[in-house]
Amino acid sequence: MKLTDFKFETDDLNIPEEPLKKRDSAKLMVLNRDEKTIEHTTFSEIHKYVNKDDVMIYNNTKVFPARLNGKKEKTEADIEVFLLRELMPENMLWDVLVEPARKIRIGNKLYFGEEDDELMAEVVDNTTSRGRTIRFLYEGPNQELYNKLDKYGKMPLPPHIEREPVEEDKERYQTIFATERGAVAAPAAGMHFTPELVEKIEKKGVEFLSTTLHIGWGIFRNVEVEDLTKHRMDSDNYFISKETSDKINETLKKKKSRVIAIGSSSCRSIETSVMASGMSKPGTGWTDKFIYPPYDFKITEGLIINFHQPESTRLMLAAAFAGYDFMMEAYEEAKKNDYRMFDFGDAMLIL
């Protein structure tokens, strides 16, 4: 398939800047792959489409306030540092993007926060044109550093969101499953769940299992090659426990039970864990798994995913699971029915 196969116009789309106050009040489109049928409902009704002994895999990553506004030493020029990921916690080294890049060089010291509680970092390396490695010059424990970053940082909202982040986003731009700090983008599909909805689903005999994939900023990076086989995903750190892996394998052996991934990040995690036998293997590491049509899913038997941007890797993953033509039909149906699109938008359940 080619990149242009995933191109569509966005001018007339309903693209919200804010999440819904009631998370599970989003619209839900249900796609049946075997019968090629499409149903319209609300996310709060998703429990009607799952069965006893199904398992739902969620991503427990937590978005941290990754955008820091500060000053450059001597000139006191305004700068912005975007924390991409922690490289070496013991040395407080971070992979970051900086702005304005041309004025931030190796050896520069950067200052954040208030005068009486200042946080300082030093640029130690260049990685890309805008990329730098910085070391926070902080003598306390890492948790204290994280607390300061939480205090001074702003949430990294998706790039299509034009408004500035507000304090409420630190709670709103998270899933209820978020426990493991490390992402700069939230698992969008997971944001529709509420504790009450999870309880309702569990009462049907469905088990929720965790995986971790710290979603990086690369999730929003444009695919720049027409030939999709030449695209390389940025690597994301992931973890699958033995408990989750064992339960997945147990479910795969049952004829009527399904493994349902909540979002593309959960799907990438479990598909990364596949062994030659087709079973899941626990582990941790980095994954650059890029799923696009055609792809033979070994574990994922159901997928919950939002309606994502044209030419995005998340749209390609959804098309690989549903089938390209069926997915394009679903997007046309979403436009006709004024579905809310992208990260703060509505969702689909593909079975």
Buried (B, 14 or more C-beta within 10 A) or exposed (E): BEBEBBEEEEEEBBBBEEBBEEBBEBBBBBBBBEEEEBEEBBBBBBBEBBEEBBBBBBBBBBBBBBBBBBBBEEEEEEBBBBBBBBBEEEEBBBBBBBBEBEEBEEEBBBBBBEEEEEBBBBBBEBEEEBBBBBBBEBEEEEEEBBEBBEEBBBBBBBEBBEEEBEEEBBEBBBBBBBEBBBBBBBBBBBBBBBEEBBEBBEEEEBBBBBBBBBBBBBBBBEBEEEEBEEBEBBBBBBBBBEEBBBBBBEBBEEEEBBBBBBBBBBBBBBBBBBEEEEBBBBEEEEBEBBBBBEBEBBBBBBBBBBBBBBBBBBBBBBBBBBBBEBBBBBBEBBBEEEBBBBBBBBBBBBB
